[in-house]
């Protein structure tokens, strides 16, 4: 498991961004792609980021 410190950046009034360091992003175990939509939730003191389920992706692409 790779581990690295990172930062959360604020963008105007619209939200924020969690920076993913390049060596984490390029790791073969990193599960996400650029511009991929994901689900984020808070569980206690943890933030969990998951891939969207296939059926949710299909509904989103059919409606958009």
PyMOL Python script that loads the backbone (N, CA, C, O; Angstrom):
from pymol import cmd

cmd.read_pdbstr("""\
ATOM      1  N   UNK A   1       0.846  -1.180   0.000  1.00  0.00           N
ATOM      2  CA  UNK A   1       0.000   0.000   0.000  1.00  0.00           C
ATOM      3  C   UNK A   1       0.887   1.238   0.000  1.00  0.00           C
ATOM      4  O   UNK A   1       1.766   1.386   0.849  1.00  0.00           O
ATOM      5  N   UNK A   2       0.647   2.117  -0.957  1.00  0.00           N
ATOM      6  CA  UNK A   2       1.380   3.382  -0.986  1.00  0.00           C
ATOM      7  C   UNK A   2       0.660   4.394  -0.121  1.00  0.00           C
ATOM      8  O   UNK A   2      -0.562   4.360   0.023  1.00  0.00           O
ATOM      9  N   UNK A   3       1.427   5.280   0.443  1.00  0.00           N
ATOM     10  CA  UNK A   3       0.864   6.310   1.307  1.00  0.00           C
ATOM     11  C   UNK A   3       1.638   7.593   1.089  1.00  0.00           C
ATOM     12  O   UNK A   3       2.859   7.568   0.934  1.00  0.00           O
ATOM     13  N   UNK A   4       0.936   8.713   1.076  1.00  0.00           N
ATOM     14  CA  UNK A   4       1.586  10.000   0.852  1.00  0.00           C
ATOM     15  C   UNK A   4       0.721  11.098   1.454  1.00  0.00           C
ATOM     16  O   UNK A   4      -0.506  11.000   1.454  1.00  0.00           O
ATOM     17  N   UNK A   5       1.358  12.139   1.963  1.00  0.00           N
ATOM     18  CA  UNK A   5       0.610  13.309   2.427  1.00  0.00           C
ATOM     19  C   UNK A   5       0.094  14.071   1.225  1.00  0.00           C
ATOM     20  O   UNK A   5       0.723  14.084   0.167  1.00  0.00           O
ATOM     21  N   UNK A   6      -1.054  14.706   1.394  1.00  0.00           N
ATOM     22  CA  UNK A   6      -1.624  15.504   0.318  1.00  0.00           C
ATOM     23  C   UNK A   6      -2.374  16.683   0.914  1.00  0.00           C
ATOM     24  O   UNK A   6      -2.338  16.891   2.127  1.00  0.00           O
ATOM     25  N   UNK A   7      -3.058  17.461   0.071  1.00  0.00           N
ATOM     26  CA  UNK A   7      -3.777  18.641   0.544  1.00  0.00           C
ATOM     27  C   UNK A   7      -5.164  18.705  -0.056  1.00  0.00           C
ATOM     28  O   UNK A   7      -5.453  18.097  -1.087  1.00  0.00           O
ATOM     29  N   UNK A   8      -6.009  19.459   0.618  1.00  0.00           N
ATOM     30  CA  UNK A   8      -7.330  19.782   0.096  1.00  0.00           C
ATOM     31  C   UNK A   8      -7.292  21.254  -0.283  1.00  0.00           C
ATOM     32  O   UNK A   8      -6.924  22.106   0.526  1.00  0.00           O
ATOM     33  N   UNK A   9      -7.678  21.546  -1.528  1.00  0.00           N
ATOM     34  CA  UNK A   9      -7.661  22.916  -2.030  1.00  0.00           C
ATOM     35  C   UNK A   9      -9.083  23.417  -2.202  1.00  0.00           C
ATOM     36  O   UNK A   9      -9.965  22.669  -2.623  1.00  0.00           O
ATOM     37  N   UNK A  10      -9.303  24.683  -1.878  1.00  0.00           N
ATOM     38  CA  UNK A  10     -10.607  25.320  -2.066  1.00  0.00           C
ATOM     39  C   UNK A  10     -10.598  26.078  -3.384  1.00  0.00           C
ATOM     40  O   UNK A  10      -9.617  26.736  -3.728  1.00  0.00           O
ATOM     41  N   UNK A  11     -11.711  25.979  -4.122  1.00  0.00           N
ATOM     42  CA  UNK A  11     -11.868  26.703  -5.378  1.00  0.00           C
ATOM     43  C   UNK A  11     -13.040  27.662  -5.258  1.00  0.00           C
ATOM     44  O   UNK A  11     -14.195  27.242  -5.317  1.00  0.00           O
ATOM     45  N   UNK A  12     -12.753  28.943  -5.089  1.00  0.00           N
ATOM     46  CA  UNK A  12     -13.808  29.947  -4.992  1.00  0.00           C
ATOM     47  C   UNK A  12     -14.875  29.549  -3.992  1.00  0.00           C
ATOM     48  O   UNK A  12     -14.576  29.098  -2.887  1.00  0.00           O
ATOM     49  N   UNK A  13     -16.131  29.723  -4.397  1.00  0.00           N
ATOM     50  CA  UNK A  13     -17.249  29.326  -3.540  1.00  0.00           C
ATOM     51  C   UNK A  13     -17.813  27.974  -3.951  1.00  0.00           C
ATOM     52  O   UNK A  13     -18.718  27.449  -3.302  1.00  0.00           O
ATOM     53  N   UNK A  14     -17.280  27.413  -5.025  1.00  0.00           N
ATOM     54  CA  UNK A  14     -17.899  26.243  -5.632  1.00  0.00           C
ATOM     55  C   UNK A  14     -17.515  24.891  -5.096  1.00  0.00           C
ATOM     56  O   UNK A  14     -18.173  23.908  -5.437  1.00  0.00           O
ATOM     57  N   UNK A  15     -16.514  24.782  -4.298  1.00  0.00           N
ATOM     58  CA  UNK A  15     -16.147  23.466  -3.799  1.00  0.00           C
ATOM     59  C   UNK A  15     -14.668  23.366  -3.498  1.00  0.00           C
ATOM     60  O   UNK A  15     -13.980  24.368  -3.306  1.00  0.00           O
ATOM     61  N   UNK A  16     -14.200  22.142  -3.461  1.00  0.00           N
ATOM     62  CA  UNK A  16     -12.797  21.902  -3.151  1.00  0.00           C
ATOM     63  C   UNK A  16     -12.308  20.684  -3.918  1.00  0.00           C
ATOM     64  O   UNK A  16     -13.093  19.976  -4.549  1.00  0.00           O
ATOM     65  N   UNK A  17     -11.011  20.452  -3.858  1.00  0.00           N
ATOM     66  CA  UNK A  17     -10.369  19.378  -4.599  1.00  0.00           C
ATOM     67  C   UNK A  17      -9.346  18.702  -3.698  1.00  0.00           C
ATOM     68  O   UNK A  17      -8.587  19.381  -3.005  1.00  0.00           O
ATOM     69  N   UNK A  18      -9.317  17.384  -3.698  1.00  0.00           N
ATOM     70  CA  UNK A  18      -8.282  16.635  -2.983  1.00  0.00           C
ATOM     71  C   UNK A  18      -7.217  16.270  -4.010  1.00  0.00           C
ATOM     72  O   UNK A  18      -7.503  15.570  -4.982  1.00  0.00           O
ATOM     73  N   UNK A  19      -6.003  16.736  -3.799  1.00  0.00           N
ATOM     74  CA  UNK A  19      -4.902  16.473  -4.722  1.00  0.00           C
ATOM     75  C   UNK A  19      -4.421  15.038  -4.561  1.00  0.00           C
ATOM     76  O   UNK A  19      -4.149  14.592  -3.447  1.00  0.00           O
ATOM     77  N   UNK A  20      -4.316  14.311  -5.676  1.00  0.00           N
ATOM     78  CA  UNK A  20      -3.781  12.946  -5.668  1.00  0.00           C
ATOM     79  C   UNK A  20      -2.373  13.006  -6.251  1.00  0.00           C
ATOM     80  O   UNK A  20      -2.216  13.308  -7.434  1.00  0.00           O
ATOM     81  N   UNK A  21      -1.346  12.727  -5.450  1.00  0.00           N
ATOM     82  CA  UNK A  21       0.026  12.765  -5.951  1.00  0.00           C
ATOM     83  C   UNK A  21       0.223  11.786  -7.119  1.00  0.00           C
ATOM     84  O   UNK A  21      -0.398  10.723  -7.155  1.00  0.00           O
ATOM     85  N   UNK A  22       1.087  12.152  -8.068  1.00  0.00           N
ATOM     86  CA  UNK A  22       1.274  11.376  -9.286  1.00  0.00           C
ATOM     87  C   UNK A  22       1.704   9.935  -9.029  1.00  0.00           C
ATOM     88  O   UNK A  22       1.245   9.033  -9.729  1.00  0.00           O
ATOM     89  N   UNK A  23       2.577   9.691  -8.040  1.00  0.00           N
ATOM     90  CA  UNK A  23       3.009   8.309  -7.816  1.00  0.00           C
ATOM     91  C   UNK A  23       1.874   7.439  -7.276  1.00  0.00           C
ATOM     92  O   UNK A  23       1.885   6.225  -7.475  1.00  0.00           O
ATOM     93  N   UNK A  24       0.903   8.036  -6.602  1.00  0.00           N
ATOM     94  CA  UNK A  24      -0.288   7.293  -6.169  1.00  0.00           C
ATOM     95  C   UNK A  24      -1.184   7.047  -7.385  1.00  0.00           C
ATOM     96  O   UNK A  24      -1.668   5.933  -7.587  1.00  0.00           O
ATOM     97  N   UNK A  25      -1.403   8.085  -8.189  1.00  0.00           N
ATOM     98  CA  UNK A  25      -2.260   7.980  -9.371  1.00  0.00           C
ATOM     99  C   UNK A  25      -1.730   6.947 -10.369  1.00  0.00           C
ATOM    100  O   UNK A  25      -2.511   6.206 -10.965  1.00  0.00           O
ATOM    101  N   UNK A  26      -0.415   6.893 -10.553  1.00  0.00           N
ATOM    102  CA  UNK A  26       0.183   5.975 -11.527  1.00  0.00           C
ATOM    103  C   UNK A  26       0.325   4.544 -11.009  1.00  0.00           C
ATOM    104  O   UNK A  26       0.639   3.641 -11.785  1.00  0.00           O
ATOM    105  N   UNK A  27       0.103   4.324  -9.728  1.00  0.00           N
ATOM    106  CA  UNK A  27       0.204   2.981  -9.156  1.00  0.00           C
ATOM    107  C   UNK A  27      -0.827   2.064  -9.815  1.00  0.00           C
ATOM    108  O   UNK A  27      -1.972   2.469 -10.017  1.00  0.00           O
ATOM    109  N   UNK A  28      -0.440   0.856 -10.144  1.00  0.00           N
ATOM    110  CA  UNK A  28      -1.346  -0.078 -10.825  1.00  0.00           C
ATOM    111  C   UNK A  28      -2.575  -0.422  -9.989  1.00  0.00           C
ATOM    112  O   UNK A  28      -3.578  -0.877 -10.539  1.00  0.00           O
ATOM    113  N   UNK A  29      -2.521  -0.217  -8.689  1.00  0.00           N
ATOM    114  CA  UNK A  29      -3.667  -0.507  -7.823  1.00  0.00           C
ATOM    115  C   UNK A  29      -4.643   0.665  -7.719  1.00  0.00           C
ATOM    116  O   UNK A  29      -5.727   0.506  -7.157  1.00  0.00           O
ATOM    117  N   UNK A  30      -4.283   1.847  -8.251  1.00  0.00           N
ATOM    118  CA  UNK A  30      -5.176   3.011  -8.161  1.00  0.00           C
ATOM    119  C   UNK A  30      -6.398   2.749  -9.033  1.00  0.00           C
ATOM    120  O   UNK A  30      -6.252   2.497 -10.229  1.00  0.00           O
ATOM    121  N   UNK A  31      -7.604   2.804  -8.458  1.00  0.00           N
ATOM    122  CA  UNK A  31      -8.789   2.312  -9.168  1.00  0.00           C
ATOM    123  C   UNK A  31      -9.522   3.313 -10.063  1.00  0.00           C
ATOM    124  O   UNK A  31     -10.523   2.942 -10.675  1.00  0.00           O
ATOM    125  N   UNK A  32      -9.068   4.559 -10.163  1.00  0.00           N
ATOM    126  CA  UNK A  32      -9.848   5.570 -10.875  1.00  0.00           C
ATOM    127  C   UNK A  32      -9.119   6.089 -12.106  1.00  0.00           C
ATOM    128  O   UNK A  32      -7.897   5.988 -12.213  1.00  0.00           O
ATOM    129  N   UNK A  33      -9.898   6.652 -13.041  1.00  0.00           N
ATOM    130  CA  UNK A  33      -9.381   7.268 -14.260  1.00  0.00           C
ATOM    131  C   UNK A  33      -9.635   8.779 -14.190  1.00  0.00           C
ATOM    132  O   UNK A  33     -10.465   9.238 -13.406  1.00  0.00           O
ATOM    133  N   UNK A  34      -8.921   9.536 -15.005  1.00  0.00           N
ATOM    134  CA  UNK A  34      -9.170  10.974 -15.111  1.00  0.00           C
ATOM    135  C   UNK A  34     -10.617  11.194 -15.565  1.00  0.00           C
ATOM    136  O   UNK A  34     -11.102  10.486 -16.447  1.00  0.00           O
ATOM    137  N   UNK A  35     -11.294  12.152 -14.978  1.00  0.00           N
ATOM    138  CA  UNK A  35     -12.673  12.542 -15.293  1.00  0.00           C
ATOM    139  C   UNK A  35     -13.722  11.476 -14.981  1.00  0.00           C
ATOM    140  O   UNK A  35     -14.877  11.629 -15.377  1.00  0.00           O
ATOM    141  N   UNK A  36     -13.359  10.420 -14.296  1.00  0.00           N
ATOM    142  CA  UNK A  36     -14.335   9.400 -13.915  1.00  0.00           C
ATOM    143  C   UNK A  36     -15.205   9.931 -12.774  1.00  0.00           C
ATOM    144  O   UNK A  36     -14.693  10.506 -11.813  1.00  0.00           O
ATOM    145  N   UNK A  37     -16.511   9.739 -12.883  1.00  0.00           N
ATOM    146  CA  UNK A  37     -17.413  10.145 -11.802  1.00  0.00           C
ATOM    147  C   UNK A  37     -17.367   9.086 -10.713  1.00  0.00           C
ATOM    148  O   UNK A  37     -17.367   7.887 -10.994  1.00  0.00           O
ATOM    149  N   UNK A  38     -17.327   9.539  -9.475  1.00  0.00           N
ATOM    150  CA  UNK A  38     -17.220   8.636  -8.327  1.00  0.00           C
ATOM    151  C   UNK A  38     -18.246   9.033  -7.269  1.00  0.00           C
ATOM    152  O   UNK A  38     -18.831  10.114  -7.334  1.00  0.00           O
ATOM    153  N   UNK A  39     -18.455   8.164  -6.311  1.00  0.00           N
ATOM    154  CA  UNK A  39     -19.329   8.459  -5.171  1.00  0.00           C
ATOM    155  C   UNK A  39     -18.438   8.695  -3.960  1.00  0.00           C
ATOM    156  O   UNK A  39     -17.520   7.919  -3.696  1.00  0.00           O
ATOM    157  N   UNK A  40     -18.713   9.781  -3.218  1.00  0.00           N
ATOM    158  CA  UNK A  40     -17.951  10.111  -2.018  1.00  0.00           C
ATOM    159  C   UNK A  40     -18.913  10.147  -0.841  1.00  0.00           C
ATOM    160  O   UNK A  40     -20.000  10.717  -0.932  1.00  0.00           O
ATOM    161  N   UNK A  41     -18.504   9.531   0.270  1.00  0.00           N
ATOM    162  CA  UNK A  41     -19.342   9.561   1.470  1.00  0.00           C
ATOM    163  C   UNK A  41     -18.461   9.640   2.703  1.00  0.00           C
ATOM    164  O   UNK A  41     -17.278   9.301   2.671  1.00  0.00           O
ATOM    165  N   UNK A  42     -19.063  10.093   3.782  1.00  0.00           N
ATOM    166  CA  UNK A  42     -18.365  10.180   5.061  1.00  0.00           C
ATOM    167  C   UNK A  42     -18.860   9.042   5.933  1.00  0.00           C
ATOM    168  O   UNK A  42     -20.064   8.834   6.082  1.00  0.00           O
ATOM    169  N   UNK A  43     -17.916   8.306   6.508  1.00  0.00           N
ATOM    170  CA  UNK A  43     -18.223   7.187   7.398  1.00  0.00           C
ATOM    171  C   UNK A  43     -17.416   7.400   8.676  1.00  0.00           C
ATOM    172  O   UNK A  43     -16.234   7.060   8.736  1.00  0.00           O
ATOM    173  N   UNK A  44     -18.059   7.961   9.690  1.00  0.00           N
ATOM    174  CA  UNK A  44     -17.330   8.291  10.918  1.00  0.00           C
ATOM    175  C   UNK A  44     -16.310   9.372  10.633  1.00  0.00           C
ATOM    176  O   UNK A  44     -16.666  10.479  10.231  1.00  0.00           O
ATOM    177  N   UNK A  45     -15.038   9.055  10.839  1.00  0.00           N
ATOM    178  CA  UNK A  45     -13.965  10.023  10.594  1.00  0.00           C
ATOM    179  C   UNK A  45     -13.220   9.726   9.294  1.00  0.00           C
ATOM    180  O   UNK A  45     -12.117  10.230   9.085  1.00  0.00           O
ATOM    181  N   UNK A  46     -13.812   8.914   8.420  1.00  0.00           N
ATOM    182  CA  UNK A  46     -13.183   8.555   7.150  1.00  0.00           C
ATOM    183  C   UNK A  46     -13.995   9.093   5.985  1.00  0.00           C
ATOM    184  O   UNK A  46     -15.219   9.203   6.063  1.00  0.00           O
ATOM    185  N   UNK A  47     -13.304   9.427   4.908  1.00  0.00           N
ATOM    186  CA  UNK A  47     -13.946   9.769   3.645  1.00  0.00           C
ATOM    187  C   UNK A  47     -13.718   8.581   2.720  1.00  0.00           C
ATOM    188  O   UNK A  47     -12.582   8.150   2.521  1.00  0.00           O
ATOM    189  N   UNK A  48     -14.794   8.057   2.161  1.00  0.00           N
ATOM    190  CA  UNK A  48     -14.708   6.891   1.286  1.00  0.00           C
ATOM    191  C   UNK A  48     -15.082   7.326  -0.124  1.00  0.00           C
ATOM    192  O   UNK A  48     -16.132   7.931  -0.338  1.00  0.00           O
ATOM    193  N   UNK A  49     -14.218   7.015  -1.080  1.00  0.00           N
ATOM    194  CA  UNK A  49     -14.458   7.334  -2.483  1.00  0.00           C
ATOM    195  C   UNK A  49     -14.545   6.014  -3.230  1.00  0.00           C
ATOM    196  O   UNK A  49     -13.626   5.197  -3.175  1.00  0.00           O
ATOM    197  N   UNK A  50     -15.666   5.810  -3.935  1.00  0.00           N
ATOM    198  CA  UNK A  50     -15.898   4.540  -4.620  1.00  0.00           C
ATOM    199  C   UNK A  50     -16.297   4.782  -6.069  1.00  0.00           C
ATOM    200  O   UNK A  50     -16.825   5.838  -6.420  1.00  0.00           O
ATOM    201  N   UNK A  51     -16.032   3.777  -6.903  1.00  0.00           N
ATOM    202  CA  UNK A  51     -16.526   3.808  -8.272  1.00  0.00           C
ATOM    203  C   UNK A  51     -18.042   3.750  -8.235  1.00  0.00           C
ATOM    204  O   UNK A  51     -18.627   3.137  -7.341  1.00  0.00           O
ATOM    205  N   UNK A  52     -18.678   4.391  -9.209  1.00  0.00           N
ATOM    206  CA  UNK A  52     -20.127   4.280  -9.323  1.00  0.00           C
ATOM    207  C   UNK A  52     -20.464   2.884  -9.828  1.00  0.00           C
ATOM    208  O   UNK A  52     -19.721   2.313 -10.627  1.00  0.00           O
ATOM    209  N   UNK A  53     -21.558   2.347  -9.375  1.00  0.00           N
ATOM    210  CA  UNK A  53     -22.001   1.044  -9.868  1.00  0.00           C
ATOM    211  C   UNK A  53     -22.405   1.189 -11.328  1.00  0.00           C
ATOM    212  O   UNK A  53     -22.841   2.261 -11.748  1.00  0.00           O
ATOM    213  N   UNK A  54     -22.264   0.117 -12.105  1.00  0.00           N
ATOM    214  CA  UNK A  54     -22.549   0.148 -13.540  1.00  0.00           C
ATOM    215  C   UNK A  54     -23.950   0.662 -13.854  1.00  0.00           C
ATOM    216  O   UNK A  54     -24.114   1.459 -14.778  1.00  0.00           O
ATOM    217  N   UNK A  55     -24.977   0.218 -13.098  1.00  0.00           N
ATOM    218  CA  UNK A  55     -26.339   0.653 -13.403  1.00  0.00           C
ATOM    219  C   UNK A  55     -26.509   2.153 -13.192  1.00  0.00           C
ATOM    220  O   UNK A  55     -27.284   2.786 -13.909  1.00  0.00           O
ATOM    221  N   UNK A  56     -25.806   2.734 -12.230  1.00  0.00           N
ATOM    222  CA  UNK A  56     -25.880   4.177 -12.002  1.00  0.00           C
ATOM    223  C   UNK A  56     -25.239   4.924 -13.169  1.00  0.00           C
ATOM    224  O   UNK A  56     -25.729   5.985 -13.556  1.00  0.00           O
ATOM    225  N   UNK A  57     -24.158   4.398 -13.736  1.00  0.00           N
ATOM    226  CA  UNK A  57     -23.503   5.018 -14.879  1.00  0.00           C
ATOM    227  C   UNK A  57     -24.436   5.016 -16.085  1.00  0.00           C
ATOM    228  O   UNK A  57     -24.538   6.013 -16.799  1.00  0.00           O
ATOM    229  N   UNK A  58     -25.126   3.879 -16.313  1.00  0.00           N
ATOM    230  CA  UNK A  58     -26.020   3.762 -17.457  1.00  0.00           C
ATOM    231  C   UNK A  58     -27.179   4.743 -17.350  1.00  0.00           C
ATOM    232  O   UNK A  58     -27.541   5.366 -18.348  1.00  0.00           O
ATOM    233  N   UNK A  59     -27.768   4.899 -16.174  1.00  0.00           N
ATOM    234  CA  UNK A  59     -28.866   5.840 -15.968  1.00  0.00           C
ATOM    235  C   UNK A  59     -28.386   7.261 -16.220  1.00  0.00           C
ATOM    236  O   UNK A  59     -29.084   8.043 -16.865  1.00  0.00           O
ATOM    237  N   UNK A  60     -27.212   7.603 -15.723  1.00  0.00           N
ATOM    238  CA  UNK A  60     -26.672   8.952 -15.895  1.00  0.00           C
ATOM    239  C   UNK A  60     -26.419   9.251 -17.369  1.00  0.00           C
ATOM    240  O   UNK A  60     -26.729  10.350 -17.827  1.00  0.00           O
ATOM    241  N   UNK A  61     -25.866   8.303 -18.122  1.00  0.00           N
ATOM    242  CA  UNK A  61     -25.574   8.559 -19.527  1.00  0.00           C
ATOM    243  C   UNK A  61     -26.849   8.587 -20.365  1.00  0.00           C
ATOM    244  O   UNK A  61     -26.897   9.295 -21.370  1.00  0.00           O
ATOM    245  N   UNK A  62     -27.876   7.842 -19.984  1.00  0.00           N
ATOM    246  CA  UNK A  62     -29.137   7.842 -20.715  1.00  0.00           C
ATOM    247  C   UNK A  62     -29.905   9.143 -20.517  1.00  0.00           C
ATOM    248  O   UNK A  62     -30.610   9.593 -21.420  1.00  0.00           O
ATOM    249  N   UNK A  63     -29.771   9.747 -19.344  1.00  0.00           N
ATOM    250  CA  UNK A  63     -30.515  10.975 -19.062  1.00  0.00           C
ATOM    251  C   UNK A  63     -29.752  12.231 -19.463  1.00  0.00           C
ATOM    252  O   UNK A  63     -30.343  13.309 -19.516  1.00  0.00           O
ATOM    253  N   UNK A  64     -28.470  12.125 -19.744  1.00  0.00           N
ATOM    254  CA  UNK A  64     -27.674  13.318 -19.980  1.00  0.00           C
ATOM    255  C   UNK A  64     -27.232  13.451 -21.353  1.00  0.00           C
ATOM    256  O   UNK A  64     -26.549  14.418 -21.690  1.00  0.00           O
TER     257      UNK A  64
END
""", "prot")
cmd.dss("prot")
cmd.show_as("cartoon", "prot")
cmd.util.cbc("prot")
cmd.orient("prot")
